[in-house]
Amino acid sequence: MTTGTGNIQLLSDTLAKARAEDRAALIAYLPAGFPTVDGGIAAIKAVFDGGADVVEVGLPHSDPVLDGPVIQTADDIALRGGVKIADVMRTVREAHEATGKPVLVMTYWNPIDRYGVERFTEELAAAGGAGCILPDLPVQESALWREHADKHGLATVFVVAPSSRDERLATITAAGSGFVYAASLMGVTGTRESVGAQASDLVRRTRATSDLPVCVGLGVSNARQAKEVAAFADGVIVGSAFVQRILDADGDEAAALGAVRELAAELAEGVRRTA
């Protein structure tokens, strides 16, 4: 990898490898700086060690509109700890260097806009990042971002929801790269009892517009649900359940790392459809 070239190809290859193994990819989400910058990096390594294929690093935000109370709590802890974009980049770099696996950033648009699109994409690529998930960036306002992301070999992952009409899905998937993030239900992130039929229908409709892998997030928290989603999606995205394990460890880092590694292993088993 040359400096300045991001890892979109590694992301695509990783998702293709999972498909070749007749399983869904396991994508984990953890915020940077939670519970500390070093602790967050260690947690990501533990999640990869447990069996995650891809990790999304959250850029903590004071008003995360898509995120439920669990991730908001983690973001608050990270922000109170003084996390900066430089810490997010360091998290990406150290997690990728230690594992050789694809690491994305999930962020709202405002911090990138303030930081500067060119600077952000350049630094993310140099850190070995694979791309960005941008839940609140409208496709019609994304040209500048996509130009710089393409230049630096970064994926642009857009979020689609059950409310997205077919015509809108086609517009979004035509502009995106890497994969499509399908929000399984209307609402915010968090664990749910059922992930269900809405998600299956959304994946089917999204696939009709694009060859990009479709990965489902919002609500998956255990191996049973992971298996349910893996039956129809290319990837299963889990965030709040990992964050909750760290919160439950109540400052005991060894316990936190053991818990997220164990959850990743259970979920990795779940996404293997034949299990």
N, C-alpha and C positions, 0 to 999 in steps of 0.2 A: 504494500500500500504506500503510495507516495503521499507526502504531506499535502493537505489541501484537497484530497480526493476522498469523498465520503464513501460509505459502505452500503449504498443501495443494492449493489450486486450481491453482497453477502446476505442481505435480508432476503432478496428474491431467491437465492440459492437455498437458504435455510427453509423457507416455506415450501419450495419445490421438493426438497429432500423429505420433509414430513409427508407431503402428498405421495411421494414415491413409496414411502413406508406404510401407506394406507392408514394414515392417522392425521389428526389435526395437530397443528403447532400449539404449544403452550406459550402464551405471552403474558408475562407478569408486569405489574405496574408498582413502582415504589417512588415516593417523592424524594428528591435530593435534599440533603440536610436533615433527614429524619432517621433516628432521633438526634443525630449530629451528622456532620458531613462524613466523618470517618465511619460512623456507625451505619450510615446509609449505604456507603460503598461496600462495607462488609456484608450487609443484608442482601445486596444485589448479587454478590459473589455466591452467597449461600443459596439463593434462589436458583441461580444457574447450576450450582453444584447438585441441587435436588432434582433438576431435570427440565428447567425452563429452556425454551429454544431462543426466545427473544425477551428483552426487558425494555419497558418504557420507563424512562426517568421523568418524573413529574417536576416541572418548574413551579415551585410553590407560589401561590397567588392569593392576595388578600380577599378576593371575591370570586372564588371558583364556581361559576354558575352551573357547571355540569356535575359537580361533585357533591356527594352527600356528607353527612356529619362525620363519618369516620375519616375520610380523606381531608376534610376541612380541619379536623383536630390535628392531624399530622402536619398539614400546611402551617397551621398556627405555631406549632412547636418549632418547625424549621425557620419560619420568619422571625420568631422571637430569638432564635439562635443566630440571626443575622445572615442567613444564607443569601448568597449573591449569584449572579449568572456565572461568574468565574468558578464558583463551587459546583454548579451544574455541569459545566464543561469538564471540570476535573473528575467529577463522578463518572461521566460518560467515558472519559479517557481511561481511567483506572479500571473500570469494570470491563471495558472492551479489551484492554491490553492483557488483563489477567485471564480472560476466558477465550478470546478470539471470536466471541459471539456478537450478534448484532444488537446494538443499543440505540434506541430512539429517544427523542425528547418529546414529552407531551406538554404543550403550553398554550395558554391563551395568547391572543395576538398582541395585546397591549405591551407586555414586556419586550417583545421582539421589536415592535415599532419604535419604542423609546431607545432601545439599545442600538438599533440600526440593522436593517435586513442584511446588508452586505457583510458587516462585521460578524453578525450572529452566524450566518451560514458558513462563512470562512472559518470561524473558530470551531464550529460543530464538526465540520469536515476534518479539520486538523486534529481534532480529538478522537477521530475514528468513528464518529456518529454515523448512523445509517439513515437518519432522516428525522422528520418531525410530524407529530400528530397535532392538528390545529383545529380544535373543536368549534371555535367561534369565528374562524376566518371565512367569510362568504367567498365562494368560488369566483364570482364576478369581480371581486376585489383582490384576487390572489396573483395577478400576473407578475408583479414585481418579485414577490416571494418565489414563485415558481422559476422565474428566470435565474435567480441566484442559486436556488436549490439544484436546478439542472446543471448549472455551471460547476457546482461543487460535488456532484454525485450523491445528492441527498434525496430521499423519498419524501413526497408530500402526501400525507395520509389525511383524507377528509373523513368526516363522520356523517353517516346517513342514519335516518331514524324511520320508525314505522310510518310516520306521517309524511315522509318524502314520497311525492308522486313519481310515477315511472319516468316521466319526461325530465324531472329534476334529478332523479338518480342517474340518468344517462349523462347529463351535464356534469355532475359531480365526478362520476367515474372516469369520464373522458379527460378531466383535468388532473386527476390524482395519479399517484404512482406508489409502488411498494405493495400496498394492500388497501382495502377499504375497511374502515372501522364501522361495523354495523351496531348501533345502539339497540339492544334487544327490546327496549320498552321506552315509553315516554317517561321522563322523569330524570332523577339524578342517580349517580353511582351509589352502590350499597349492595349488601347481600339480599337475595330474594329467595322465597320458598320455591318459586317456579320461574323458569326462564321462557320456556314454552313456544306456543304456536306463532305469536307475532314475529319472533326472531326468525323462525324457519321460513315464513312467508317473505320477510324482508331479504333474507339471503337469496332466496329463489329469484325475487324480482331484481335484485342487484346483479346477480350473475347473468341475467338476461341482457344486461347492458354492457358487460365487460368481462375480459379474461383475468382481471386482477383477482388475487385471492380475497375472500371475504372473511373477516375475523369478527367474532361476536363478543361484545363486552357489555357490562352493566348487569350485575346480579349473580354472576357465577361465583360460588364460594366453596363448593365441595366436589369430590370426585364423581358423585352421581350426576350432578348438574353438568360437569365438564363432559362426561360421557354423552349426556343427552344432546348437548350443543355440538359435540364432535361428530355426531351422526349426520349433521347437515352443513357444518361450517368448515372452512379451511384452517381456522385458528380460534382458540378460546382465550379470551382476555380476562385476567383476574387481578383486581387491585385491592379493593376494600378488605378482602379476607386476609391478605398478607399484612396490610397495615394494622388490622385488628390484632393479629398475632403479636406484633411488636408492641402495641399498646398494652396488651394483656401481660406481657413480660415485665412491665412496670420498672423499666430501667436495668433489668438484668440482661446484659448483652448476650451472654452465652445462651441463656434461655430463649431469647428472641431469635438468635441465629438458628438454633436447633429447631425452633417452631416453624420458621419460614422454610427451612430446608425440608422439613418433614411434610409440610403442606404442598410444596412444589413436587415432591416425590409422589404424593397421593394424586395430585392433579395430573401429573405426567402419566400415571397409570390410567387415569380416567380418559385422557384424550386418545389413548390407543383403542380404537373402536372395537377391536376384536377381544379386548380384555373382559 
